[in-house]
Amino acid sequence: MPQTSDDLISEETKNKLLNLLDLHIKKSGFHDKIVQKMEALEVNENVNIEALYKEIYDFMTANMPEEVQDAFFEDVRRIMGNERKHDML
């Protein structure tokens, strides 16, 4: 059975990375842009939640500042490298 990313990354590491990503997004001001986008969307009982989620996800993916991406990927390299070193001991 092939391994998935869930098998390779501990829950603790996932939480660390998500917290760091959140921090980078907030520090860059991108968080405010996401909130503005969400507030601009019209939500009512007839709205397709999956389409709404996809629109927000697409916005985030297309507009994520490069400095946020770079900082987050540096965190991934650092944390995953530390985890590998720990596993080898």
N, C-alpha and C positions, 0 to 999 in steps of 0.2 A: 504494500500500500504506500503510495507516494506521500512524502511529508508536505504539509501545508505551512504557510507562514505562522499559523496558530501553534503549530508544533515546535517551531524554531525560536519563538520569542515568548518569554515568560510573561505572565499577567503583570507582574511588577514592572518589567521593562516597558511593556506597552503603555502602562499608566505614566511612567516617567516621560516617555516620548510624547504622549498626548498633552501632558502638562507643559512641556517645553514648547511644543507647537503653538499651544494656546497663548503662552507668554510672548512668543515672537510675533504672533498675529496682533496681539494687543499693543505691544511696544511699537509696531510699525504704523499703527492707526488703521490697519486694514479691518480690524474688528468693527470699527464704527461704520465703515463702508458696507460691510455685510449686514449690519443692523439696519442701515438706511435702505438697502435693497429689500430686506424682509418686510420692513414697514411699508414700502411702496407697493408690495404685492397685495392684490385684493383677495381676501379670504372670506368665504361664506360657505354655507352648507352644500353648495353645488360644486365647490372646487375639488379638483382631483388632487389629493394629497401627494400621490407619487409624482405627478407632473410638477407640483410646487416644489417638492424636495429636489427633483432633477434640475429645475431652473436655478435654485439656490446653489446646488452643487456645481453646476456648469459655470455660474458666475464666479464662484470661489476658485475653481480650477483655472479659468481663463484670466482672472485678474490678480491672482496671488503675487504680491511683490517679489521680485527676484531675491532681495535681501532676506526675506522670510524663508524662501526655499533654500537658499544657501546656508543660512544659520541652522535650519532644521536638519538638512542633510549632514552638516558637520556634527550635530548632536547624535544623529543615527550612527555615523562612523565611530564616534568616540564611545558611545554607550555600548554598541555591539562589539567593538574591539575590547572593551573592558570585560564584557560578559564572556567573550571567547577566552581571554587570558584566565579568567576565574575558572572556567570549565576545564582548562588544561592543567590546572594545579592539582 
